[in-house]
Amino acid sequence: MSTKIAVKKPLVILHGDEMAQVAFDRILEQFVTSRLDINLVEIDLTAENRLVTNGQAVRDAIEALKLHGVGIKNAGMTVNRAQLDELLAKHPGINEAELDKLATKSPNGAIRKGISGNITREDIQFRNLKKNPPNWIGRDIDVDTMERGGNKHSYNELSKATGIIKLMFVGRSGDPIELHRRKIKKDDPWLLATNDIDDVRVWAHNFFQRALNEKRDAYLGLKDTVIPGYDGVMKKAIETLYYSEYAQQFKAAGIAYHYELIDAQAARIIANPPARALWGVPDNTTGRKLFKLVNTLKKYGIPSRDSHTSISRMSAGGGDQYGSFNMPVPEDGIIKVVVDGQEKHARNVKHGDPILLMSNDRNAIKDWVKQVFEDASRNDKEVYFGLKREYMQYDDVFSTIIVEVRKELAQKHTAPPSFMIMRPSAQLKKMISDPPRSALYPALNLDGDIYSDISAALGGSLATASSIIESKDGTLLFEAPHGTAHDLYLRYLASDGKESIFNSSALLYAVANALETLGKREANAALIDYSSKLKLALIDTVGQGIITGDLKGKTNDPANEQVVDMRGFLDAIEGNLDR
């Protein structure tokens, strides 16, 4: 007779890449397949398999989640140009020109859109992690951002018709060329943003020269992996300039240049601020938020972190920057936006200028706002929206919907939670410098990534936060908010698997959450009990001071910490589980 717990419903497993996958394989073996009689619907979402299947693996993942309702997603690589070239060289039979975008882009947005899901991220409530804030007062850190371009000087409005929105380009030939089209409904917001690539280069010159003059390490942050035709174009222009004109000057001056994805970089700098730095964030929408935050932190610091912070990301509509069409302009000319056959906007552009067209779905926005209010009411959270209503019709639709949802809740005799609508910069400052006891911060994709990474880093690390993607039909996808840990994976490979450095807390917590959900859906008391004990074993392990290297010095009793590798950490959890 089997001693395994019988589970009726299948669990969808979406495999990923690098060190995160090494950890995931071990977790599944140690805590799932060895202890449960369960059907795992496993899909290979590695970067390589997404490529060789021409994106079919992503479609399979979406269909599996919609069919079975509960899944766990591991972190997967979003390949840059160099990594894509390596994969294409490995598979010479693949024609890049014929690839579906799902083959090379991040699968995250497609999956969220496919299941109509939005993300909620919050800290895992470890008892033994101190939340002493980093010392920010007096830090000599400045944020440098562009004054023009981007969302700040976009054209945006609410669609006045249901139909097709088209982005047209007229170049030297004089013939209009359709660059992109998508469906749009009446009252859906849309936005066209451009950046002058010459302005980007001028900014980069000034940025690097300032770093040299002031002898500051230079940090550059963009989201080039997800927005390659916009942020990626700016990154290429900036780094081409750096390596051709400034790299040797930096070396001679004894200062360094660092590039990182803006969400990871924001988390690193806010949680571990350098003594002196120049932080370059060319996108002025993001840059101005971080500029105001840094100035506040330098003056007032970060208070002790006793609050419980949650971030809800609006993902289901596939809107904003992550669902945008973006590309560099092929030649000098004019771009035009046509909605339902009517020209709405036109502007001059030059060869190489990055352009971005984004839209959002009003119905999806409304579903998200409902989800935000329901979560906040259920868990007694205050809600703080960040909107740029004064000059952004794109954002103003959110405030209109907030009022609608509030009225609908009142009609159902359900009081909405306490909430405020503020500027996005004020929203970010409140989250970090003036947090209430328990709060939920709704944000679109890019801001949500930045906010959640900062929050997780201040709470311990990205591996000490949980992430849940929830659709209105009840589909739930659990994941760890961290990435694939590329550097740690290289060390793992170099040591022939002997050096397994990785904090698997978030992955294990995602597994426990998924099992708990299955248990509740099939009224499986044994499975519910097991998932609760698994979470407790994780929390108890950290409570005993048994931690991975990323948490060294972050417990309440650093002198009695026992730093272990990934295998040692999971074995300790297993020991606590079996007590």
N, C-alpha and C positions, 0 to 999 in steps of 0.2 A: 504493500500500500504506500502510495506516494505521500511524503510529508509536505509537499509543496502546496501553497495556497492556490486553489483553482480560480481562474479569472475567466469570465465568460466573454467579455467584450475585447476586441482586438485593440492594440495600442500602436499608433503610427510612430515609427522611428525614422527621423531624417538625419542621415549621417553627414558629417562635415569633414574638415581638413586638419592636418598638422597636429600639434600637441593636444588641442582640444579633442580630437578624435581618438588619440591614444588613451586619454582619460575616459572618454565616453565608452569605448570598448570595454575597458576594465570595469567601469561602473555597471554596465549592463550585465556582464558576466558575474560580478560579485554580488549584486543586489537585486537583480531581476531574474535572469534565466535560471540561476541556481536555486532560487527560492520560490518562484512562481510558475505555475502551469498556465502560461499565457501565450497568445498568438501575437507575435510582433510582425507588423507590416513594415518591412524595412526598405527604404529607398536611398540610393546613393546620390547625395547632393554635393559630392566633391566638385571642385572646379573642373577637374579633368572629365568627369562623367557628364557634367552639364554641357561641356564642349562636344564630346564625342556623340552625345545623343541629340545634339542641336537644340538643347533646351527642353527636350521631352521629359527629362527627370524632374524638372520644376513643375510641369503640367501634371505628371503622375503624383507628385507630392500634394498638389492642390486637390486633385480628385480623391486621393486617399483620405485626406483630412475631412473633406466634405462628406465622404461616405461613412467614416468611422467616428468622427467627432472629437477625438482626443489624440494629441500627439506631442512629441518632444522633438525639438529641432536643435541640432548642434551647430556651432559656428562654422561657417564656410568661408573660403577665400573669395574676395572680390578682386579679380586679377587686374593688375596694371598692365601697361603696354609691354614691358619687358617680360612679365610672367606669361602673358598671352603668346608672345613670340616663342617662348620656350615650349609651351604646350603645342603650338602649331608645328614647330620643328619636330616634336615627338610624334605627331600625327600628320605626315605630309600629304595624306589623301584628302584632308579637309580644306575646302576653299573658303577662306575668310569672308569673301564677298557674299557667299550664300548662307552665312550663319544667321540664325534668328537671334534677336537681342537677348533672349533668355539664355543663350549659350555662353555669353561672356559677361553679362551684367550681374550685379548682386541679385540673388533670388529672393531676398527678403521682402522687397516691395511688391513683387509679383505675387508672392504667397499671401501677404496680407491683403492685397487687393482681391486675389482669387477667392479667399474665404470671407471677404468683407469684414476683416478684423482690425481692431485698434489695440495699441500696446499700453499696458500699465506696468511701470517699473517702480520697485520700492526696495528698501533695505531689508535684508534678512536680519531678524532681531536676535543677534548674538548677545549673550550676557557678558562675555568676557572681553569685548573689544572696547577700548577706550576711545572716546570721540573728542580727544583734545585737539582743538583746531590748530592749524599751522600759524606761525607768527607772521602776520602780514604788515603790521604797522612799521612804517619806515622803509619798506622794500622799495628799491629803486627800479621799478618796472614800469615801462611806458608801452601803451598800445598805439600802433600806427595803422591807420586805415585810410582808404581812398575817400575823397570827398564826393565824387560823382559816380554815376553809373549804377548798375544793379537795380534792386527793387526800389531803392530810394527815388530814382528817377525813371521808374517804369511807367508804362501806360497800363492802367488797370480799370476794369469796370465790371458790372454785372450784365450778363448777356440779356438782351432784350427779346431774344427769339430762341426757339428750339430748332436746332439744325446742325450744321457742320461749321466748325471754326477752322479756317485754313491759314497757314503761314505761307505767303508768296514772296518770291524774290525776283527783282528785275535788275539784270546786270548789263554788260556791254551790248548784248544782242538786242536788248529792248523787249524781248519776249518774256512774259511772266512765267516763272517756274514754281510749281508747287513743292514746297519743302516738307510740309507736314499737314495732316488733317486729323481731326478727332471730333466725335460727337459732343454736343453741348446742349444743355437744356436752359429754358428761360430761368433767369435769376441765378444761374451758376456763375461764380466769379472766375475771371481769367486775367492774365497779366503777361505783358511783353517787357522783358528786360534786356538791355544790351550793355556792353562795356567797350570803351574805346581801347583797343590794344596798345595804341601809342601812349595813352594815358597810363595804362598799366605799367609800361616800360619806364615812363617818367617817374611814376611812384616808386618802382623798384630801385631805380638809380638813387633817388632821394633816401629811401629806406636803408640801402646798403651803405651809402655814404654817411648817413647819420650814425649807423652802428660803428663805423670806423672812427668817425670824429669823436664819438663819446665813449669809444672802447667798450661797447656792450656786445655780448653774445646776441645773435639775431635768431629769432624763432619765426617761422612762417607756417601758417595754418590755412588749409583749404580742404574741400571735400572732393578731390579729383577723381576718386574711384567711382562715386555714385553720380557725379555730374561732370563727366569727362569732357563734354563739348563746351563747358562754361568754366568751371573751376579748373579743370584739367588744362584748358587752353591758357589760362592765366598762369598756372603753375609752370608750364613749359616756357612761357615767355620770361618769367621771373628767373627761373633757374638757368636758362640759357645765358642770360645776362650775368648771373652770379658766377658761373663756371668760366665764362670767357673773360670777365673783367675784374671780378672781386675775390675769387677764391684764394689767389696767391696773396693779395693784400690782407685778407683776413688771417691767413697763416702767419704772415710777417708780423701782424699786430697782436698775435696771440689770442684772437677771439674766434668763436665757433659759429657755424651756421647749422641750424636744425630744422628739418621739415617733418611734419607729422599731420595726419588727418586732424581737422580742427576739433572734433569732439574729444579724441584721445589727448590731444595737446592741451585743450582747455582743462581737462581733468588733471593732467600732470602738473600744469603750472599753478592752478588754484590750490591743489592739495599739497604740492611741494614747490613753493615759489623759489626761484633762484634769487640770489641777493641782488643781482643787477642784470637787466635784460631789456631788449627791444623786441616787442612782440608784434609781428606784422600779420594783420588780418585784412587783406585787401578788400574783401566783400564788405561794403560799408554797413549793411544791415546787421550782420553779425559783429563786425568790428566795433560799431558804436555801442552795442550792448556790453561787450567785453571791456571797452574803454571806460564806460561808466562804472562797471562793477569793480575793475581794478582800482580806480580812483577812490571808490568808497572803502575798499578793503585796506588800502594804504593808510587811510585816515582813521578808520574805526576798527579794523581787524575783523575776524570771524568769531562769533560767539560760540560758547560751548554747545555741542550738538546733541541736545536732549530731545530734539524734535523727531517726528516720524514723517519722512518726506516721500511722496509718491508723485510720479510723473506720468501723465496720460498722453500718448501720442496719437494724433489723428492720422491714420494710415489707410483706412478702408477705401476712401475715395480715390486713392492713387494720385492725389493732387499735390500741389506745391512743387518745390524743386525736385524732389525724388521721382515724381511722375512726369517731369517736364520733357519737352523736346529741346535739346540743346546741341549747338554745333558752332564751329567758326565759319564766318562768311567766306564763300569761295573767291569773291572778287568785289571790287567797289560796286555799290549799287543802292537799291532801295528795298527795304522789307516792308511788307504790308500784312495787316491782319484783316481777314474777310470773315464775317459772321453771317451765315444764312444768305450769302450772295451780296452782302453790303460791306463796303470797305469801312473799317472802323478806325484804323490808325496806320500811319506810314512814317518811316524815318530813314534818313540816310545812314549807311554803314560803309565801312571800309574792309578791304581784304584782311582776313584774320580776326576781325572783331568777334568775340563770343556773343551769341544770342541765346535767349531762353524764353520759351513760351510755356506757361503753366496754367492749369485750370483746376477747379475743384468741383465736386458734386454736392449740390445743396442738400440733397436727401441724405447723403453720407455724413455731411457735417451735422445734420440734425440727429442722426442716429448716434453719432459720437457724443454730442452734448448730453443726450439722454443717458448714455452710458456713464459719462463723467458724473452727472448728478446722482444717478442710482448708486454708483460706487461710493461717492462721498456720503450720501445719506446712510447707506448700509454700514459704513465704517466710521462714521462721525468725523469726517474730514472737512476742513474749510477749503474752499475752491478759489483759486486766483488765476483768472484768465489774463493773457497778455495780448493786446490788440493795438494796431496802429491805425485807429479809426479816423484820425484827423485828416489824413490825405490818402488813405488806402480804402477804396471801395471794396477791394478784395477782402480786407479784414472786417469791414463794417457789416458784411452779411453774417458774420459769426455773432455779433452782438444782437442783431435782429433775431437770429435763431435762439439765442439764449433767452430772450424775452418770451418767444413763442413756447419754448419748452417749459419755462417757469409757469406760464399761464395754464398749460396743459396739466402740469403736476398739481396746480392749485385746484383745477376742476375735478381732479381725482382725489382731492382732499389729502394730497401728499405734499407736505412742505418741502421746498427745495433746501439744500444745505446753505449755510452762510457762504456768500460768494462776493467777489469783487472783480471788476474789469479795470485793468491798468495798462500802462504802456509796457511793451515787452522788456525794456531795460529795467523798469521798476519791478516787474515780475521776477526777473533773474536776481536782482539785488535783494528782494525780499526773501527768496528761497535760500540765499547764502548768508545774508547778514542780519535778517530779522525774521527768522522762521517762527510760526506759531507752533503749538504743541503737535498738531497733526494736520497736514495740509496736502492738497492735491493740486498740481500745477499742469493744466492742459497746454499742449503746445503742438505745433505742426512738426513734420519729420525732422528737419535740420536742427531747429531749436531743441526738440525733444531729445535728439541724440546728445547734443551738447549738455543739456541740463541733467540728463540721467547719468552721463559719465562723470560729471562733476560731483553729483550727489553721491554716487557709488564710491568715488575716490575718497571723499571726505568721511564716508562711513566705514572705510577700511580698504577696500579695493573693489574692482569691477567683479571680482569673484565672490563678493559678499552681498550681492543684490539679486533679486529675482525679477523675472520678466514674464508677463502673461499676455498673449494675444487672444482676444475674445471677439467673436462675431455675434451679431444680434440673434442668429439662429441657434446659439449655444455651442458652436465649435470652439474648442479651447486648444491652443498651442502653447506649450511651456518651453522656455529656452533660457540659456545663460546670456547675460548682456555683453559678456566679453568676446573678444575675437579668437582667432585660431592660435595665438601665441607663437608666431613665426620664429622669433629669436630662440625661445625655449625649445622649439622643435629642432632647430639646427643643432643645438647642444645635445639633444637627445640622440640625433642621428650620429653626430661626431663621437659619442660615447658608446655606440652600438647598443643603445637602449638602457645603459646603466644609469645615466643621469636623467631622472624623470622628475623635473622640477615643474610643478603646476598646481595651482589651487583649484580643486575640483568641487568646491562648496556649491557654487551656483548651479553646476550641472546636476549634482546629486539632489539639490533642492528641487530642481525642475522635474527630475524623475519622481521624487516623492509627491510633488503636487499633482502630477499626471496620474499616478497610481491612486491617490486619494480621490481624484475626480471620478475615475473608473469605479472605485469602490462605492461612492455615493450613488452613481448612476445605476448600478446593478444591485444596490442594497447589500453589498458584500462586507459584512462586519469585520471579517478576518483581514481583508485587504485594507480597509480603513484603519484598523488597528496597526497593521504593519507599516503603512505610510506615516502614521503619526510617530511610531517608534523610530523610524528611519530619520525623520526630521530631528527628533529629540537626541538621537545618537550623534548626529552632526553637531548640534548645538552643545551637547555635553563634551564632545571631543575638544572643541575650541575652549570651552569652559575649563577644561583640565589643563589648558596651556599647551596642548599639542596642536601645532600650527605649521603651515607651510611658510617658506621664506618671505613671501610678500607681506606677511603679517608680523614679521619680527619687530619687536619693540612696540607693537600696537595693542597688546593686551593690558589688562589692569595690573598684572604682576610680571613685568618683563624679566625679572631675575629667575623666575621659575618656568620660563617658556621652554618647550622642547620642540625644536625645529626639525621637521621630517620632510622627506620627499613625497611625491604624489602617492606612491605605493604605501609608504608608512602611514600617511594620513588616512587613506581608505581602510587600511588594516585596523587602525585604531578605532575608526567609526564602526567597523564590523565587530570589534571586540565589545564596544559599548552596546551595540545592537543585541548581542547574544548574552549579555549579562543576565 
